[in-house]
Amino acid sequence: MTQPDIHFIDLPDGRRIATRFRPGEGPATLVFLPGYASDMEGAKALALDAFAAERGIAMLRLDYSGTGSSSGRFADGTLARWIEDAGAAIDRLTQGPLILAGSSMGGWIMLHLALQQRERVRGLLGIAAAPDFTDWGFTPEDKATLRRDGRLQRADPYGGEAQLTTLGFWQSGEQLRLLHEEIAFDGPVRLIHGDGDTDVPVGVALRLKARLRSADVQLNILKGGGHRLSEPHEIRAILRSADDLLELAR
């Protein structure tokens, strides 16, 4: 399968956001939102793009500023900035109804975009969604280090480079928390989560399910699933949920 070419959109402050847009027909455009320090070339993004190609559905992928093929420094990224990046790409490149698929931190961004674009978003697919992780994802000692040093580096559990969190990102996340009150989205929501996820405990998914106002929220807990949810049977579960949301959008 041939991938769509990378296309850049320029924002007023000089940011260049890398996107891959696949034109198509169908009830809604599928939008994939990557996780923290991730990009649009991961296994889940590519699987959803292949799914869209097979069905002739439009799909948008993007890299937040400072990540992947987009311009800028990762250390300058904040949750608010990355929400703006995604919103700008959606506004520039898509039309009509949307189904948003957010992985990990992308699930947090997905929720904010759904609240901003209520008239367009027809469904949400959360993949190990991690709303409010600046709250529950950091120990008191981590938060003290951020306030004192302006940055925190923690070991990558998957063996990559140490993961950087800046004070700016953490403060932005704290200002944009959602799980303390009702999340006013009324469309269908499908949440996929592994019960072996040590990065985002399954309790976060249960809290999110409870906070969403929609009457149609389904949480699929995958036995033994970790945070990445990239095993073949896990990918199949994600694609089944995407197919369900597209059918409901007709």
Buried (B, 14 or more C-beta within 10 A) or exposed (E): EEBBEBBEBEBEEEBBBBBBBBEBEBBBBBBBBBBBBBBBBBBBBBBBBBBBBEBEBBBBBBBBBBBBBBBBEBEEBBBBBBBBBBBBBBEBBBEEBBBBBBBBBBBBBBBBBBEEBEEBBBBBBBBBBBBBBBBBBBEEEBBEBBEEEEBBEEEEEEEEEEBBBBBBBBBBBBEBBBBEEEBEBEBBBBBBBBEEBEBBBBEBBBBBBEBBEBEEBEBBBBEEBBBBBBBEEBBEBBBEBBEBBBEBBE
